[in-house]
Amino acid sequence: MLNRNDLDKIKKEVESFFRKMTIDIESDSLQQKEETVFIDIRVKEPQILIGEKGQTLLDIQHLLSAILRKKIESKFFLDLDINDYKKKKIEYIKELARSIADEVALDRKERVLPAMPAYERRIIHMELAARGNVTTESIGEEPDRKLVIKPYP
């Protein structure tokens, strides 16, 4: 668990990082849950920082983590979100999973979803885990690993 001094250091480093990129942060919030530090920022032009399918956002998060680990000795994970992109995407993925699961349960035919990153597959596995009428399975090899939603036997 990070102390208040470490959290202040993270906040200053994040602000400095975006200032050096000449990106004006309209607002930011920093929260800690166990070993994860959640940073939510708001900017006027989020598309530049989010990138295609959120890849630039993940790259920025990785870069910030590397910078912060050199300055803070305590172990922690960083979760960066820009203009609630991740929150909205997670909700979309959950809704998609429920919708497809309903179809699979109704017509008893499995559906193979397109290749997606591990964290997106995990969201779907967790969302559908409690349902008794469908089951999920990941197939294939990275980076083309897919998720299959099947009727429960």
C-alpha positions, 0 to 999 in steps of 0.5 A: 500500500502506498503512503500519502507522500507516494500518491502525491509524487505520482500525481505530480509526475502524471501532471508533469508527464502530460505538461511535457507532452503539451497536453492540458489536463482539465481535471484528474483524480487519483484513487488507490484500491489495494495495490492499484492506483487508478488515475482518471484524467479529462482532456479536450482531445482524447482521441489522440491519447486513446488511439485505435482500440485504446492502444495509445492509452495502454502504451501511455499507461505502460510508459507512465508505470515505468517512469513511476517505478523508478521514483517509487520503491513500493510495489503498485499497479497503474490504471490510467483512464482518459475521459472514461474510455475504459469504463465505457468500453468495459460496459460495452463489452459486458453488454455485448457478452450478455446479448450474445449469451442470450442468443446462444442460450436461445438457439443453442449454437455457439458463437466465436467472437473476434480476436481480442486482448486478454483483458477483454476476454477476461471481462467476458469470462467474468461477466458470464461465469455466473450464468448457468445456461452458457459457458465460455472458453478461449481458443487459439494463440496470441495475438489471434486468441478468440473467445467462444460462448457455448450453450451449457451442456 
